[in-house]
Amino acid sequence: MQQDGRTEEVLVDIGTGSWAAVYAEGGRWLVRQGGPEPLWDAVEEQFGRWRAAGAPTLEEFTVTVTPEGQSTRW
């Protein structure tokens, strides 16, 4: 997505209407987010869990999504 002359990567949770937009500026990454849930905070939490688990490879990673919910394993 283009915003103010820069490219932003956008993540949207259609269930809650929450969103996060990530972009690079001055050698660092910045985030804008909005909606009822702090979506980017959840991304950072999951990234921290992945790092704490030793950064498992893609072959060790599974995501299961059903109408009842979702689960992540590694």
N, CA, C and O atoms as a printed pandas DataFrame, in Angstrom:
     atom_number atom_name residue_name chain_id  residue_number  x_coord  y_coord  z_coord
0              1         N          MET        A               1    0.846   -1.161    0.000
1              2        CA          MET        A               1    0.000    0.000    0.000
2              3         C          MET        A               1    0.900    1.235    0.000
3              4         O          MET        A               1    1.926    1.246    0.680
4              5         N          GLN        A               2    0.536    2.259   -0.742
5              6        CA          GLN        A               2    1.265    3.514   -0.757
6              7         C          GLN        A               2    0.595    4.509    0.196
7              8         O          GLN        A               2   -0.616    4.723    0.132
8              9         N          GLN        A               3    1.392    5.110    1.074
9             10        CA          GLN        A               3    0.876    6.083    2.040
10            11         C          GLN        A               3    1.930    7.171    2.197
11            12         O          GLN        A               3    3.067    6.879    2.568
12            13         N          ASP        A               4    1.571    8.412    1.922
13            14        CA          ASP        A               4    2.490    9.543    2.082
14            15         C          ASP        A               4    3.825    9.319    1.372
15            16         O          ASP        A               4    4.876    9.686    1.897
16            17         N          GLY        A               5    3.788    8.715    0.176
17            18        CA          GLY        A               5    4.987    8.500   -0.616
18            19         C          GLY        A               5    5.855    7.336   -0.179
19            20         O          GLY        A               5    6.974    7.197   -0.674
20            21         N          ARG        A               6    5.388    6.505    0.715
21            22        CA          ARG        A               6    6.160    5.343    1.165
22            23         C          ARG        A               6    5.312    4.086    0.997
23            24         O          ARG        A               6    4.085    4.153    0.918
24            25         N          THR        A               7    5.985    2.946    0.945
25            26        CA          THR        A               7    5.305    1.666    0.854
26            27         C          THR        A               7    5.112    1.112    2.256
27            28         O          THR        A               7    6.060    1.028    3.037
28            29         N          GLU        A               8    3.884    0.737    2.567
29            30        CA          GLU        A               8    3.564    0.128    3.854
30            31         C          GLU        A               8    3.032   -1.278    3.626
31            32         O          GLU        A               8    2.260   -1.526    2.700
32            33         N          GLU        A               9    3.460   -2.195    4.492
33            34        CA          GLU        A               9    2.900   -3.543    4.514
34            35         C          GLU        A               9    1.758   -3.507    5.523
35            36         O          GLU        A               9    1.941   -3.046    6.649
36            37         N          VAL        A              10    0.588   -3.988    5.132
37            38        CA          VAL        A              10   -0.602   -3.866    5.968
38            39         C          VAL        A              10   -1.122   -5.241    6.369
39            40         O          VAL        A              10   -1.212   -6.153    5.547
40            41         N          LEU        A              11   -1.459   -5.369    7.645
41            42        CA          LEU        A              11   -2.037   -6.585    8.204
42            43         C          LEU        A              11   -3.399   -6.206    8.768
43            44         O          LEU        A              11   -3.514   -5.238    9.519
44            45         N          VAL        A              12   -4.442   -6.973    8.406
45            46        CA          VAL        A              12   -5.802   -6.669    8.844
46            47         C          VAL        A              12   -6.426   -7.919    9.464
47            48         O          VAL        A              12   -6.343   -9.013    8.906
48            49         N          ASP        A              13   -7.045   -7.736   10.614
49            50        CA          ASP        A              13   -7.833   -8.803   11.238
50            51         C          ASP        A              13   -9.286   -8.500   10.896
51            52         O          ASP        A              13   -9.897   -7.607   11.484
52            53         N          ILE        A              14   -9.838   -9.251    9.937
53            54        CA          ILE        A              14  -11.196   -8.944    9.494
54            55         C          ILE        A              14  -12.240   -9.243   10.558
55            56         O          ILE        A              14  -13.348   -8.709   10.509
56            57         N          GLY        A              15  -11.894  -10.095   11.520
57            58        CA          GLY        A              15  -12.832  -10.414   12.600
58            59         C          GLY        A              15  -13.072   -9.253   13.545
59            60         O          GLY        A              15  -14.196   -9.031   13.994
60            61         N          THR        A              16  -12.008   -8.507   13.849
61            62        CA          THR        A              16  -12.131   -7.393   14.803
62            63         C          THR        A              16  -12.090   -6.030   14.133
63            64         O          THR        A              16  -12.508   -5.031   14.718
64            65         N          GLY        A              17  -11.582   -5.991   12.897
65            66        CA          GLY        A              17  -11.402   -4.708   12.224
66            67         C          GLY        A              17  -10.101   -4.031   12.613
67            68         O          GLY        A              17   -9.849   -2.898   12.203
68            69         N          SER        A              18   -9.273   -4.702   13.393
69            70        CA          SER        A              18   -7.976   -4.149   13.775
70            71         C          SER        A              18   -7.023   -4.223   12.591
71            72         O          SER        A              18   -7.163   -5.083   11.722
72            73         N          TRP        A              19   -6.048   -3.307   12.565
73            74        CA          TRP        A              19   -5.092   -3.273   11.468
74            75         C          TRP        A              19   -3.748   -2.759   11.975
75            76         O          TRP        A              19   -3.661   -2.099   13.011
76            77         N          ALA        A              20   -2.705   -3.082   11.214
77            78        CA          ALA        A              20   -1.365   -2.575   11.485
78            79         C          ALA        A              20   -0.687   -2.324   10.148
79            80         O          ALA        A              20   -0.813   -3.127    9.223
80            81         N          ALA        A              21    0.027   -1.221   10.046
81            82        CA          ALA        A              21    0.791   -0.884    8.851
82            83         C          ALA        A              21    2.243   -0.686    9.271
83            84         O          ALA        A              21    2.527    0.088   10.185
84            85         N          VAL        A              22    3.166   -1.387    8.602
85            86        CA          VAL        A              22    4.585   -1.369    8.932
86            87         C          VAL        A              22    5.338   -0.754    7.761
87            88         O          VAL        A              22    5.061   -1.068    6.603
88            89         N          TYR        A              23    6.299    0.131    8.069
89            90        CA          TYR        A              23    7.094    0.736    7.011
90            91         C          TYR        A              23    8.484    1.098    7.524
91            92         O          TYR        A              23    8.688    1.307    8.720
92            93         N          ALA        A              24    9.435    1.165    6.590
93            94        CA          ALA        A              24   10.810    1.526    6.926
94            95         C          ALA        A              24   10.980    3.035    6.771
95            96         O          ALA        A              24   10.470    3.645    5.831
96            97         N          GLU        A              25   11.716    3.622    7.727
97            98        CA          GLU        A              25   12.009    5.059    7.660
98            99         C          GLU        A              25   13.292    5.324    8.433
99           100         O          GLU        A              25   13.398    4.987    9.612
100          101         N          GLY        A              26   14.254    5.924    7.768
101          102        CA          GLY        A              26   15.500    6.276    8.437
102          103         C          GLY        A              26   16.260    5.093    9.007
103          104         O          GLY        A              26   16.896    5.215   10.054
104          105         N          GLY        A              27   16.205    3.941    8.333
105          106        CA          GLY        A              27   16.934    2.770    8.783
106          107         C          GLY        A              27   16.267    1.988    9.903
107          108         O          GLY        A              27   16.880    1.084   10.470
108          109         N          ARG        A              28   15.029    2.315   10.231
109          110        CA          ARG        A              28   14.312    1.547   11.250
110          111         C          ARG        A              28   12.885    1.304   10.788
111          112         O          ARG        A              28   12.409    1.946    9.851
112          113         N          TRP        A              29   12.207    0.377   11.447
113          114        CA          TRP        A              29   10.830    0.034   11.108
114          115         C          TRP        A              29    9.876    0.752   12.048
115          116         O          TRP        A              29   10.093    0.788   13.260
116          117         N          LEU        A              30    8.825    1.320   11.487
117          118        CA          LEU        A              30    7.800    2.007   12.264
118          119         C          LEU        A              30    6.453    1.346   12.008
119          120         O          LEU        A              30    6.231    0.760   10.949
120          121         N          VAL        A              31    5.562    1.443   12.979
121          122        CA          VAL        A              31    4.261    0.785   12.892
122          123         C          VAL        A              31    3.167    1.778   13.252
123          124         O          VAL        A              31    3.285    2.548   14.205
124          125         N          ARG        A              32    2.104    1.738   12.465
125          126        CA          ARG        A              32    0.851    2.415   12.816
126          127         C          ARG        A              32   -0.159    1.312   13.019
127          128         O          ARG        A              32   -0.150    0.331   12.276
128          129         N          GLN        A              33   -1.034    1.442   14.007
129          130        CA          GLN        A              33   -2.068    0.433   14.189
130          131         C          GLN        A              33   -3.329    1.077   14.730
131          132         O          GLN        A              33   -3.290    2.140   15.351
132          133         N          GLY        A              34   -4.442    0.417   14.485
133          134        CA          GLY        A              34   -5.716    0.935   14.954
134          135         C          GLY        A              34   -6.742   -0.178   15.071
135          136         O          GLY        A              34   -6.495   -1.315   14.667
136          137         N          GLY        A              35   -7.876    0.157   15.619
137          138        CA          GLY        A              35   -8.941   -0.818   15.825
138          139         C          GLY        A              35   -9.041   -1.201   17.285
139          140         O          GLY        A              35   -8.286   -0.695   18.116
140          141         N          PRO        A              36   -9.964   -2.089   17.605
141          142        CA          PRO        A              36  -10.209   -2.430   19.005
142          143         C          PRO        A              36   -9.113   -3.288   19.647
143          144         O          PRO        A              36   -9.001   -3.307   20.873
144          145         N          GLU        A              37   -8.304   -3.995   18.855
145          146        CA          GLU        A              37   -7.236   -4.847   19.378
146          147         C          GLU        A              37   -5.888   -4.335   18.878
147          148         O          GLU        A              37   -5.778   -3.974   17.707
148          149         N          PRO        A              38   -4.859   -4.292   19.723
149          150        CA          PRO        A              38   -3.527   -3.861   19.275
150          151         C          PRO        A              38   -2.856   -4.991   18.468
151          152         O          PRO        A              38   -2.087   -5.780   19.016
152          153         N          LEU        A              39   -3.150   -5.053   17.198
153          154        CA          LEU        A              39   -2.745   -6.164   16.345
154          155         C          LEU        A              39   -1.226   -6.337   16.285
155          156         O          LEU        A              39   -0.738   -7.463   16.379
156          157         N          TRP        A              40   -0.474   -5.255   16.133
157          158        CA          TRP        A              40    0.979   -5.394   16.027
158          159         C          TRP        A              40    1.590   -5.898   17.331
159          160         O          TRP        A              40    2.596   -6.606   17.308
160          161         N          ASP        A              41    0.998   -5.543   18.454
161          162        CA          ASP        A              41    1.475   -6.061   19.739
162          163         C          ASP        A              41    1.379   -7.586   19.752
163          164         O          ASP        A              41    2.269   -8.260   20.271
164          165         N          ALA        A              42    0.308   -8.127   19.187
165          166        CA          ALA        A              42    0.138   -9.579   19.117
166          167         C          ALA        A              42    1.189  -10.198   18.197
167          168         O          ALA        A              42    1.699  -11.280   18.487
168          169         N          VAL        A              43    1.517   -9.529   17.098
169          170        CA          VAL        A              43    2.558  -10.026   16.185
170          171         C          VAL        A              43    3.892  -10.089   16.929
171          172         O          VAL        A              43    4.602  -11.091   16.845
172          173         N          GLU        A              44    4.233   -9.027   17.653
173          174        CA          GLU        A              44    5.497   -9.012   18.392
174          175         C          GLU        A              44    5.532  -10.088   19.474
175          176         O          GLU        A              44    6.576  -10.697   19.710
176          177         N          GLU        A              45    4.405  -10.324   20.128
177          178        CA          GLU        A              45    4.346  -11.373   21.149
178          179         C          GLU        A              45    4.625  -12.743   20.536
179          180         O          GLU        A              45    5.399  -13.525   21.087
180          181         N          GLN        A              46    4.001  -13.030   19.406
181          182        CA          GLN        A              46    4.217  -14.319   18.745
182          183         C          GLN        A              46    5.641  -14.441   18.226
183          184         O          GLN        A              46    6.228  -15.522   18.282
184          185         N          PHE        A              47    6.200  -13.358   17.727
185          186        CA          PHE        A              47    7.588  -13.379   17.259
186          187         C          PHE        A              47    8.527  -13.689   18.422
187          188         O          PHE        A              47    9.483  -14.449   18.265
188          189         N          GLY        A              48    8.259  -13.106   19.579
189          190        CA          GLY        A              48    9.053  -13.388   20.765
190          191         C          GLY        A              48    8.970  -14.854   21.168
191          192         O          GLY        A              48    9.977  -15.453   21.547
192          193         N          ARG        A              49    7.778  -15.433   21.088
193          194        CA          ARG        A              49    7.608  -16.862   21.395
194          195         C          ARG        A              49    8.399  -17.729   20.422
195          196         O          ARG        A              49    9.016  -18.715   20.826
196          197         N          TRP        A              50    8.382  -17.366   19.145
197          198        CA          TRP        A              50    9.123  -18.100   18.125
198          199         C          TRP        A              50   10.622  -18.038   18.411
199          200         O          TRP        A              50   11.312  -19.055   18.340
200          201         N          ARG        A              51   11.126  -16.840   18.735
201          202        CA          ARG        A              51   12.551  -16.687   19.061
202          203         C          ARG        A              51   12.914  -17.491   20.305
203          204         O          ARG        A              51   13.956  -18.146   20.338
204          205         N          ALA        A              52   12.055  -17.444   21.335
205          206        CA          ALA        A              52   12.307  -18.182   22.576
206          207         C          ALA        A              52   12.329  -19.689   22.341
207          208         O          ALA        A              52   12.985  -20.420   23.082
208          209         N          ALA        A              53   11.618  -20.161   21.314
209          210        CA          ALA        A              53   11.590  -21.587   20.979
210          211         C          ALA        A              53   12.783  -21.987   20.119
211          212         O          ALA        A              53   12.855  -23.124   19.652
212          213         N          GLY        A              54   13.716  -21.067   19.906
213          214        CA          GLY        A              54   14.898  -21.377   19.108
214          215         C          GLY        A              54   14.748  -21.094   17.633
215          216         O          GLY        A              54   15.523  -21.606   16.826
216          217         N          ALA        A              55   13.757  -20.282   17.258
217          218        CA          ALA        A              55   13.500  -19.922   15.857
218          219         C          ALA        A              55   13.377  -21.164   14.979
219          220         O          ALA        A              55   14.159  -21.344   14.046
220          221         N          PRO        A              56   12.387  -22.031   15.277
221          222        CA          PRO        A              56   12.250  -23.276   14.513
222          223         C          PRO        A              56   12.075  -23.017   13.019
223          224         O          PRO        A              56   11.548  -21.986   12.602
224          225         N          THR        A              57   12.529  -23.978   12.239
225          226        CA          THR        A              57   12.442  -23.856   10.782
226          227         C          THR        A              57   10.998  -24.016   10.315
227          228         O          THR        A              57   10.127  -24.443   11.072
228          229         N          LEU        A              58   10.771  -23.673    9.084
229          230        CA          LEU        A              58    9.436  -23.770    8.498
230          231         C          LEU        A              58    8.893  -25.196    8.561
231          232         O          LEU        A              58    7.691  -25.391    8.740
232          233         N          GLU        A              59    9.758  -26.186    8.419
233          234        CA          GLU        A              59    9.326  -27.580    8.468
234          235         C          GLU        A              59    8.816  -27.984    9.849
235          236         O          GLU        A              59    8.074  -28.959    9.968
236          237         N          GLU        A              60    9.198  -27.256   10.884
237          238        CA          GLU        A              60    8.771  -27.551   12.249
238          239         C          GLU        A              60    7.550  -26.731   12.672
239          240         O          GLU        A              60    7.109  -26.827   13.818
240          241         N          PHE        A              61    7.016  -25.949   11.783
241          242        CA          PHE        A              61    5.983  -24.969   12.099
242          243         C          PHE        A              61    4.653  -25.371   11.478
243          244         O          PHE        A              61    4.599  -25.672   10.285
244          245         N          THR        A              62    3.577  -25.381   12.265
245          246        CA          THR        A              62    2.244  -25.654   11.727
246          247         C          THR        A              62    1.242  -24.648   12.287
247          248         O          THR        A              62    1.338  -24.224   13.438
248          249         N          VAL        A              63    0.301  -24.287   11.463
249          250        CA          VAL        A              63   -0.808  -23.432   11.860
250          251         C          VAL        A              63   -2.085  -24.174   11.484
251          252         O          VAL        A              63   -2.230  -24.628   10.349
252          253         N          THR        A              64   -3.005  -24.296   12.426
253          254        CA          THR        A              64   -4.294  -24.927   12.170
254          255         C          THR        A              64   -5.383  -23.889   12.410
255          256         O          THR        A              64   -5.445  -23.271   13.473
256          257         N          VAL        A              65   -6.233  -23.706   11.416
257          258        CA          VAL        A              65   -7.325  -22.738   11.518
258          259         C          VAL        A              65   -8.632  -23.471   11.257
259          260         O          VAL        A              65   -8.786  -24.140   10.236
260          261         N          THR        A              66   -9.575  -23.339   12.188
261          262        CA          THR        A              66  -10.905  -23.934   12.053
262          263         C          THR        A              66  -11.931  -22.871   12.412
263          264         O          THR        A              66  -11.565  -21.813   12.922
264          265         N          PRO        A              67  -13.203  -23.130   12.156
265          266        CA          PRO        A              67  -14.224  -22.158   12.564
266          267         C          PRO        A              67  -14.212  -21.891   14.075
267          268         O          PRO        A              67  -14.669  -20.841   14.526
268          269         N          GLU        A              68  -13.696  -22.834   14.843
269          270        CA          GLU        A              68  -13.682  -22.671   16.309
270          271         C          GLU        A              68  -12.471  -21.871   16.798
271          272         O          GLU        A              68  -12.461  -21.418   17.943
272          273         N          GLY        A              69  -11.465  -21.690   15.965
273          274        CA          GLY        A              69  -10.273  -20.948   16.383
274          275         C          GLY        A              69   -9.040  -21.396   15.621
275          276         O          GLY        A              69   -9.128  -22.096   14.613
276          277         N          GLN        A              70   -7.895  -20.979   16.123
277          278        CA          GLN        A              70   -6.638  -21.343   15.465
278          279         C          GLN        A              70   -5.595  -21.728   16.504
279          280         O          GLN        A              70   -5.683  -21.345   17.670
280          281         N          SER        A              71   -4.600  -22.500   16.051
281          282        CA          SER        A              71   -3.502  -22.872   16.931
282          283         C          SER        A              71   -2.210  -22.854   16.128
283          284         O          SER        A              71   -2.208  -23.095   14.921
284          285         N          THR        A              72   -1.122  -22.565   16.815
285          286        CA          THR        A              72    0.199  -22.521   16.214
286          287         C          THR        A              72    1.090  -23.459   17.006
287          288         O          THR        A              72    1.075  -23.451   18.237
288          289         N          ARG        A              73    1.874  -24.274   16.291
289          290        CA          ARG        A              73    2.800  -25.197   16.970
290          291         C          ARG        A              73    4.143  -25.194   16.282
291          292         O          ARG        A              73    4.249  -25.012   15.069
292          293         N          TRP        A              74    5.174  -25.401   17.096
293          294        CA          TRP        A              74    6.515  -25.673   16.589
294          295         C          TRP        A              74    7.253  -26.498   17.590
295          296         O          TRP        A              74    8.413  -26.847   17.369
